[in-house]
């Protein structure tokens, strides 16, 4: 259908996206994993992120026509934020990837100008399967794994990008859709694949780049080991250390004689392993009434130190540890590819508190000051 009048913004919410993060399941692909996440106390993440996007989009609310997935797939959030959307699909208590695809196709046929989805890499793949490059899309980051270059850096940034594009101020570019094998991911193996490209509004400050893998050159590995020596030498007796995922943090555990959960969060104290692949609840239990520090490394090419693949280190954990007790480590080659560091904890107030400058351990006896945006 050819569009006339107001610009049309499509909104699709994957209601279960991100639920596996804080409980340490590294995704919610599959009914069994979703069931386990709920049993572990996982709470929906996507609805709140969708409403954060819609509220930030408020300046353009009356200038566009909103299209929304039925029920939990966007309609509920839109109504709660005072929108009157055109609804697509049928209300369901349990939604599937096929629902996402069907709604996306219907919105394209109706004539949406921009399709915004709330989810992770799996949702991005579903949207790509449905729309290919027929219309521009934009992801509101809601999942656990977000390697793709189709996501805004946070819901508020997504609103700014959407408003800029619908006002005719932003061009589009082809952006990568990536995803990982979740079973391999839970087993500690990162197997990421490029599935295709979608058109995305181009705003480099507000839309993330694709995740870049760390190089495995001898110099890079020596740099990681030097960083590990620095961190281990400065570890304090009696302090609990929460060590985030990544190949840069792995040598820290190895120097302590411990095995690192490559894609999970481990907790140590006085050289002893307190918890392996810990979730939010376990971390909070271990640090209660004790001094603790967090060790994290930014995601290559994106710069996120919180909110991408380490949601176990939640806002509750960060606040309990204290903002002065965060240790960031990164190799020189990784830092060269980053303009700044980023955070997207899901708590806008905490994100604001974290902005500023922080020291990053980049080698033995060498630190670099980086800005957190």
N, C-alpha and C positions, 0 to 999 in steps of 0.2 A: 504494500500500500504506500503510495507516495505521500510524504509528509507535507502538511500545510499548517500554518499557525505556529503554536508554541513548540520549542524543541522538546523531544521526548527522551526521558532518562529511564532506562530499564534497571531494576534492582532485583537480584536473586540472592537469597541468603541460604547457605548450607547450614542448617541449624545444629549439626553435630560437629562442625569443623573446629579443631583446636581443643576438643575435650580431652584428648589423650596427653596433652602437654604437661600440665602440673603434676599429673599422677605418674608420669614417666613412661608412658606407652608409645611415645614418638609417632603419634598419628591415630586416626580413627577409621582407617579403611577396613571395612569388613564388619559384619554383624557381631562376631565373637569378640573382637577387640573393643567395639563399642560397649558391649555388655560388661566386659572386664573394667572398662573405664568408669562406668556407672557404679559398679560394685566397689571401686576404690574411692568413690566420693566425687568423681568428676562433675563439674557444673558446666552448663552451656556457656560458651564464650561468644559465639557469633551474634546473638541478639544484641548484646551490649555494644559490640563494635559497630553493628549496623546502625544503631540509634545514634552512636557518636558521630558517624558519617552524616546521617540525615540532619542532625542538629547543626553541624558545622556547615551544611549546605543551605541553611535557613535563608541567607541573603537572596538566594535565587528561587526559593520555594514557590513563589507565585508567578514565576516567569516560565516555568516548565510544566509539562504533563508527566507525572510519575507513573511508570508501569511497574507492578510488583508481583512476585510469585505469590500464590495463594497461601493463606495461613502462616505457618512458621517459616515460609520461604521468602518473607519480605512484607507481606500484607500487615501482619501484626505490628511489626516495628514501625511501619509507615503510619498506621492509624494512631499509635501511641505518640508519635511525633507531630500529629496534627495534619498529616497529608491525607488526601482523598485519592488513592491510586486506582488505576485501571488494573484489574486483577486477572492473572493468567494461571491456568491450572486448577487443580482441585485441592481443597484442604485435606491434609493427611497428618496423622499422629507420627507416622514413620515415613520419612522421605528417602528417596534413592537417587543415584546418579542419573537414572533414566528420567526422573522428574525434572532435574536440572536441565538436561538436554532438551526435553520437550518444551519447557517454558522458554528457554533461550531461543529455540527455533521459532516459537510463536511470537515472541517479541520482535525478532528480526522481520518476520512477515508483516507484523503490524506497522513497522516503520520506526523502530527506536534509533536515535542518533548516537547514543552511547550506552553500552551495557556494563553496568557495575555489578560485580559479584563479591560476596563475602565468603571467603573460604581459604583453602591452601592450594598446594600444587595439584592435588587430585581434582579439586573443583575446577581449576584452570584447565586441566585436560578435558574435563566434561564439557566446558563451555567451548573450547577449541573444536571438539568433535562436532558440536552443534552449529557453530557459526563460522568456523574457519576464519576468513578475513573479510566477511561480508560487512561487518560494522566494527568500529573501534570498541575496545573493551578496557576495563580497568579493574584491578583487584584490590579490595579492601583486605589487608592481611589479617587473617583469622585463624589459619591453620597452625600446625606444629612445624612443618617443613615448608619453607617458602624459598625455593631455589630460583624460581622463575623471575624473569625481568618484566612481568606484567603487573606487579604490585606497587601501589604507593607505599611510602615509608611508614605511614600510619593512617588511621581513619580520617583524621583532620586534614592531612595532606591530600588524601583522596578527594575530599570535598573541594579543596582548592583547585586541584587538577580538573575535576569534573566541571566546576564553574568556569574555569578558564577555557576549556575546550568548547563547552556549549555556548560561550560568548564569542567564539570565533577567534580566540587569541592564541591557541596552541595548535601546532601541526601534529601529525601522527607519524609513528615509525614502526617498523617490524620489531617485535620483541620476543625473546625465546620463552618457550614453555618447557620447563624441566620437571622431572619427578624422579623419586627414588623408589626402590623396592623396599616397602615397609618391613617385610619379614627379614630381609638382609640387614636393614637399618637397626632393627631390634636386636639382631645378633652381633652388632658391632661392625658391620660392613657397609660402607657407603657406596651404593651402586646407582649413580645418577645418569639419566638419559635425556637427550634432547628429543622432544616429541613433535615439535613444530614451532610455528610462529603465529602470533596474532598482532593486529594493529592496536597500538596503545598511544594515547596522547603523550607527546614528548615534552617533559619538564624534568631535566636531569637532577634538579635539586630535590624534587618531591617524589620521583619514581625510582625505585631501587634498580640496580644493575643485577645481572645474573650472578649467582654465587660462583666464585672461582676456587678451584682446588689448589691446595698448597703444592708448590714444586717439591721434588724429592732429590734435588741435587746435593752433592756432598757439602757444599757451603751452607745450604739451607739447613741440613740436618745438624751441622756443627753449630749453627746459630741457635737452633732450638735447644741443643744441649747446654750451651753457654747460658741461655736464659734460665734453664732449669737449675743450673748450679747457683746462680744468683738468688733465685727464689728459695731454694732449699736452705742455703746458708742463712737466710734472713728469717726463716720460720722460728716462731717464738714458742717456748715450752708452755703447755697447757692450753694453747689456742687451737680452736677447731678450724680446719681449712676446708672450704667447700670448693672443689675443683671441677670446673666446667668442662664440657666436651671439647675435642679437637686434637689435632696432631701436635699443636704447639704445647698443650698442657700434658700430653702423654709422657714426655721425658721427665717431668717433675715427679710423677708417680714412680717411674722406673728408677730414678736416683734414690727414692725411698725404699726400693726393693719391693714395690707393690705393682699389681697389674691394673692398668687404667681401663675403665670402660670408655672406649674411644668416643662413642656417641651418647654417653650418659654422664651423670654427675656423681662423683665419688666424694666421700667425706673422710678426712684423716685427722689425727691428733697425735702428737709426739711420735711420729713415724709409724703409727698403727692405723690400719683401715677400720673405720667405724661403720661405714656403710658403702656398699657397692651399688651403682646405678640407683641412687636414692631418688625418691619422689619428694614433692613439697612437704608432705606430712612428716616423713622420716627426717628430713633436714631440720624442720622446726622442732621436732622432738629432741634431736641431738644437740642443738645450739641453745636450748632453753636454759637461761641463767648462766651461760658461759660466753666468754669472749670468742668471737669468730671472725674469719675473713673469707672473702670470696676471691677466687682466682679465675679469670675468664680471658678468652682471646677473641678478637673481632673476627667476623666472618669475612673471608677473602672476597674482595670486590664490592662488598656491601657495607662493611664497617659496623654492623650491629654487634654490641657486646651483651645486650639483653633483649629477649623477645623473639629470637629466631633459633629454634632447636634447643634452647635451654630454659624452657618455661617452668621447669622444676624450681629454678632460682626465681621465685615469684616475687611480686611486690611485698608480700608478707615477709619473705625471707630477707630481701634486701633491706627493708626497714628494720627488721630485728638485728641484722648484722651492723647496720650503720653505713652511711655513705662514705665515711672516711676509712672504711675497712675493705675497700674494693681494690684488688690488684689486677691490672691489665697487662697481659704479655702479648707480644707480637714480634715476628721476625722483621728484619729490615726490608726484605722484599715485599712482604705483605703491607707494611706501612707505606711504601712507595706507591702502592696502588690505591691508597685511600686519601681523600681530601680531609675527612673528619670521621669521628666515631658517631654511632647512632644508638638510640635506645627506643624500644617500643614495648614497654612492659605490660600494657593494657591498663595502666593507671596514669592518666594524663598529669595529675599533680606530681607523682613521683618522677615521671619523665622530665617535667619542668625542673624539679629539684636536682636531677642528675646532670642537666646541661651545664656547660662551663668547660673547665680544662682539667685534665687528669694526666698523671705521669704514666708512661707505658714502658715497661722493661723490654728493651730491644736487643740487649746483649749483656754479657757479663760486665758489670760496672758501668753500663750505659743506659740512660733513660731518655725518652723523647716525650715532650709535652704535646698532647693532642687535644683538640677541641671536641666536646661531645655536643651534638646538635639534637 
